[in-house]
Amino acid sequence: MVYLRLVRPLNCTLAAVGVLVASVVAVGTRVSEQSHLLPVLLACITVALITAAGNVLNDYSDRDTDKVNHPERPIPSGQVSPTNALAYSAILFVIPLPLSYFINIESFLVVVLNVLVLVSYERRFKRRGLPGNLEVSWLTGSIFIFGGLAAYNGEYSLFSRTMYLALLAFFATLGREIAKDIQDVSGDVDRRTLPRKIGVRSAAQISAICFILAILFSFVPPILGILSWYYIPVVVVADIIFIYCTTLLIRRPRKASNVAKIGMIVALFAFLLGGL
């Protein structure tokens, strides 16, 4: 059970759901056909395992600060040794490699890239502000790219549908990550975050621009006619939530971050409905 807590099962499940939604966006209800179903299931397992590995590596990297901030977590509480946690993370990183190769070579390359990004984030870019924000945003957006690659069977027009979902996720996540840095600006004395470099107001403006870009990309699928009309009313709700986020960035950045997460979930549901 303690090793299950390390991987944060809810995060892993949400990542797998993201893959499934992207697959539905790509091929619609055909995702249940045999030619699509096995690759999509492998992709869901692969992404869940990579997410699990990243979560364990994060706890390993934060083991010293967690002694103060989160003493109840498995490593600082002594339930799992740092050596065992690192070995556990390594195993979880390795297993997805052959799984993704059985999907297709493109999926394998994305997995290799994301493993490198996760490791570089923890070892180098986590405390460097914007570069780390960009890596987290890529990792979120790439979930939907991966789902599209698993389902597309070489038909680029099908894969391209998932790119708009990936771009929306990328910019919404980037806006949210900057909002989280605004929230923590007074305590981030050891991190070179964007608010500490250029000030809270300027960072908030960049965060707002990211949310606006997410909104703009949400308009593309109905304009191109690649999703059903069910998509439109739900994504409008998501866009309203993102607009609301931009009004909170300076005064209440914590709430902006939490509200943005809700907006991303609503947008995900909109894409799912549109793909059916």
N, C-alpha and C positions, 0 to 999 in steps of 0.2 A: 504493500500500500504506500509506503514512503517513497518508493521509486516512481509510483504512479503520480504522486503529488508533485514530484520534480518536473514532470513533463507538462503539467497544466493541461489536463484532458480537454477542458472547454475550448482553449485556444486551438488545440489540434483539431477538434471537431469543426470549429468555425472555418479553419483553413480548408478542410476537406469539403465542406459545404460550398465554399467559394469555387473550388475546382468543378464541382457538380453543376453549379449555376452557370459557369462559363461554358461548360460542355453543352448545356441546354441552349444557351444563347447561340452557340455555333451550329448545332444540328437539330435543335428542337426536340420533338418527341422521338426522333430516330435514335436518340441516345440509348434507348432500351434495346436496340437491335444488337445482335451478337457482334457485328464488326466494330461497334462503338463501345459496347458495354464493358468488355474486359479491359481495354486500354484506359477507360475512364475510372474504373474501380482501382486499377493499379496506380493511376495518377492520384486518386484520393488518399490511398495508403501512403504513397511516396511523400506527398505534401504533409500529411499528418506526422510522419516520422521525422522529416526535416524540421518542422515546427517544434517537435518534441526535443530534438537534438539542440536546437537553438535556445530553447528555454533552459535546458540543463546547463549548457555552456554559459548562459547569462548568470545563472545562480552561482556557478563556479567562479566566474569573474568577479561577482559582487559579494563573495563570501565574507570579506573583511568588513565592508560597510553594512552588510546585512546583520552583523553581530549587534549593531546599534539600531538600524532601521527595521529589520525584520528578523528578530532573534528566534522566531518560531519556525522559520523555514528549515528544511531537512539538513542542510550543510552547517549553518551556524549553530543549530541546536545539537549537533553531534550525532544525528541519526544516520547520516551518510558522510563518509570521509571525502575530502576534496579529491583524493586520488581515485576513489571509486566513481565519483560523479564525473570526472574527466573521462575515465574509461567508458562509462555509460554513454556519455555524449558522443564519443568517437564511434562506438558501435551503432548508435542511432544515425549517425552521419553516413556510415559505410553502407548499411542495408539498402537505402534508397537508390544507390548507384546502379546495381544490376536490375532492380525493378524498373527504373526509368529507361534503361537500355532496351527492355522488352517492349516498351511503348513505341518509341521511335528515336532516332538519333538526335532529333531536335530537342526532345524532352530530356534526354541524357545530358546534352550540353547546357540546358537551363539549370538542371540540378547541380552540375559541376560548378557553374558560375555562382549559384546561390550559396553553395557550401563555402566557397571562397569569400563571398560577400559577408556571410554570417561570421566567419572567423576573423576577417579583417575588421569588421565592426567592433567586435569584442576586444580585439588586441590593439587596435589603432584609432579608429574613428569615433568610438562611442563618446569620447570626451571632447571632440572637436566641433561640436555644434552642427552646422549646416551639412558638412559631408556625411555625418552620421544620420541626419534627418533624411538626406537623399537616399542613403542605403536602405533605411527602413521603408521608405516610400516605394523604392524599387521592389523590395521583397514582397510588399503587399500587392502591388500591381502585377508582379510576375505570377502570382497564384492564378490569376485569370488568363494570362498568357499560356500558362502550363495547361490549364483546363481546355483551352482552345486547341492546343497542339495535340492533346490526347485524343480529341474527338474528330479532328478535321480530315483525317485520311488523305492528306495530300492536296485537298481542295482549298486553295488559298482564300477564295472568296468567303468560305465558311469561317476560317480562322480569323480573318480580318474583322469579323463582327465583334470578337472578344476584345479587340484592341481598344475600342471606345470604353468598355467597362474597365479595362486595365488603366487607361489614362485618367478616367474619373477617380478610380481608387488611388492612383499615384498622387494626384494633386490634392485630393481630400485628405489623404494621409499626411502629405507634406504640410498642409495648412494646420492640421491637428498637432503634428510634432512641434511646429514652431509655437503654437499656442501653449503647449505643455512647457516649452522652454521659457516663455513669458511668465507662466505661472511660477516657475522655479527660479526666476532670475536672481532673487536675493540670496538663495542658498547655493547656487551653482558657482561657488568661488573657484572650484578646480576644473571647470569646464569652459571652453571658449564658444559659448552658444551665440546664436545670432543676436538675441536681445542684449547680451553683454557687449557685443562688438559694435552694434549700430544704434542701440537704444530700443526701448520698448515700443515707442510709437512707430518707428520705421519697421521694426520686425512685425508689428501688428499689420501694417500696410501690406507687407509681403505675404503674410498669412492670408489676408483678405483676398489678395490677387489669386492665390492658389485655390481658394474656395470658389471664386468667380470662374476660374478656368475649369474647375470640376463641373460647375453648372453649365458652361458652354458646351463641354463635351457630352453632357447628358442630352442636349438637343439634337446631336448628330444622328443617332439611330432613327428617330421618327422622320427626320428630313430625308434620309436615304431610303426609308421604307423597309428597313431590315428587321424591325420588331413589330409585333402586333400592337393594336391600339390600346390594349390593356396596360401597356407600359406607361402611357402618357400621364394619366391622373396620379399614379403612384409616384412617378419620378418628379412631378411638380411638387408634391409634398416634400420629397427629399431636397429639392432646390430651395424651397422656402426655409427649410431647416438650416441649410448652408448659409443662406442670406442672413438668417437670425444670428448664426455664429459670428459673422463679421461685425455685428453690432456689440458683441460681448468681449472682443479680444483684449481691449485695454482695461476695461472696468472689471470684468469677471473672466479671466482666461481659463480658470479651472472649469467653469460651467461651459465655456466655449468648446473646450476639449471634449467634455462629456456629451454635449449636444451634437458635436460633429460625428461622434461614433454612432449615435442614433441615426443621423442622416445617412451615413454609409450603409447601415443595415437596411434602411428603407430603400435606398437606391439599389441595393443588391436584390431585394424582393421585387423591385420594379423590373429589373433585367430578367429575373426568373419568369415573371408573368409574361413579359414581352416575348420570351423565347419559346413559350409553350404553344 
